[in-house]
Amino acid sequence: MVKKFLSVLSAAAIMITALASAAFSAGAFTIDEKRMDVNQDGSIDMMDLVAFSKYFVGFYGVIDSRCYDIDHDGITGAADLKILRMYVSEQEVVSWEIV
């Protein structure tokens, strides 16, 4: 069961990366950092990325999916997940440089 979950999550991540690349070639967009804190714990980190990924692949739903629309384009999707992933990756790089 765990292997199947990881397989589905990996496949979704590959698909998301491929689909979202076009979204960033279109130009500028507005990012709402408050919406990046998906799990509402006060920090934007890997746990937010995991929670968004679970929502994205259908493991749980939300009452209003607009709360995950990070770039305010009216669509909660691959571009939002990519923005969050890039933000979390940047934060990790910064923390590595500080240490």
C-alpha positions as a printed NumPy array, in Angstrom:
array([[  0.   ,   0.   ,   0.   ],
       [  2.818,   2.405,   0.891],
       [  4.685,   1.55 ,  -2.32 ],
       [  1.541,   2.21 ,  -4.337],
       [  1.045,   5.561,  -2.6  ],
       [  4.652,   6.582,  -3.264],
       [  4.339,   5.443,  -6.862],
       [  1.2  ,   7.531,  -7.387],
       [  2.77 ,  10.524,  -5.66 ],
       [  5.934,  10.231,  -7.769],
       [  3.942,   9.946, -10.978],
       [  1.876,  12.978,  -9.972],
       [  5.021,  14.989,  -9.236],
       [  6.48 ,  14.165, -12.655],
       [  3.221,  15.047, -14.368],
       [  2.882,  18.269, -12.39 ],
       [  6.382,  19.389, -13.306],
       [  5.73 ,  18.758, -16.979],
       [  2.351,  20.507, -16.971],
       [  3.405,  23.518, -14.935],
       [  6.375,  24.564, -17.039],
       [  4.095,  26.343, -19.514],
       [  2.468,  28.354, -16.735],
       [  5.72 ,  30.121, -15.925],
       [  6.549,  31.038, -19.491],
       [  3.401,  33.193, -19.697],
       [  4.75 ,  36.045, -17.569],
       [  4.333,  37.654, -14.172],
       [  1.816,  36.568, -11.577],
       [  0.863,  37.49 ,  -8.023],
       [  1.865,  35.169,  -5.195],
       [ -0.031,  35.107,  -1.909],
       [  2.321,  33.791,   0.775],
       [ -0.571,  33.396,   3.226],
       [ -2.069,  30.779,   0.927],
       [  1.241,  28.901,   0.817],
       [  0.84 ,  28.004,   4.492],
       [ -1.479,  25.157,   3.55 ],
       [ -1.525,  23.473,   6.96 ],
       [ -1.876,  26.823,   8.799],
       [  1.011,  26.193,  11.214],
       [  2.61 ,  29.606,  10.743],
       [  5.51 ,  28.508,   8.522],
       [  5.857,  27.57 ,   4.874],
       [  7.799,  24.331,   4.706],
       [  7.855,  20.758,   3.422],
       [  4.73 ,  19.876,   5.43 ],
       [  2.748,  22.407,   3.379],
       [  4.071,  20.815,   0.203],
       [  3.002,  17.363,   1.399],
       [ -0.467,  18.625,   2.374],
       [ -0.956,  20.346,  -0.996],
       [  0.267,  17.238,  -2.842],
       [ -2.23 ,  15.071,  -0.957],
       [ -5.011,  17.491,  -1.87 ],
       [ -3.857,  17.644,  -5.476],
       [ -3.861,  13.864,  -6.017],
       [ -7.249,  13.529,  -4.323],
       [ -6.409,  12.076,  -0.915],
       [ -8.526,  14.727,   0.77 ],
       [-10.741,  17.573,  -0.247],
       [-11.404,  21.05 ,   1.045],
       [-14.589,  23.062,   1.225],
       [-13.176,  25.85 ,  -0.931],
       [-10.287,  24.941,  -3.242],
       [ -9.639,  28.637,  -3.888],
       [ -7.708,  28.709,  -0.607],
       [ -4.964,  26.75 ,  -2.442],
       [ -4.925,  29.093,  -5.465],
       [ -1.521,  30.581,  -4.682],
       [ -1.09 ,  32.539,  -7.913],
       [ -4.674,  33.906,  -8.02 ],
       [ -5.353,  32.674, -11.55 ],
       [ -8.694,  31.125, -10.609],
       [ -7.38 ,  27.574, -10.982],
       [ -5.983,  25.458,  -8.177],
       [ -3.554,  23.211,  -9.953],
       [ -0.081,  22.27 , -11.059],
       [  1.192,  25.849, -11.263],
       [  0.265,  26.462,  -7.619],
       [  2.023,  23.282,  -6.541],
       [  5.128,  24.234,  -8.526],
       [  5.225,  27.706,  -6.945],
       [  4.997,  26.155,  -3.485],
       [  7.677,  23.586,  -4.343],
       [ 10.008,  26.293,  -5.638],
       [  9.402,  28.441,  -2.539],
       [ 10.075,  25.543,  -0.161],
       [ 13.213,  24.56 ,  -2.109],
       [ 14.505,  28.128,  -1.91 ],
       [ 13.876,  28.238,   1.826],
       [ 15.85 ,  25.02 ,   2.281],
       [ 18.75 ,  26.391,   0.251],
       [ 18.802,  29.554,   2.357],
       [ 18.784,  27.522,   5.573],
       [ 21.711,  25.446,   4.282],
       [ 23.686,  28.594,   3.518],
       [ 23.087,  30.019,   6.992],
       [ 24.212,  26.873,   8.828]])
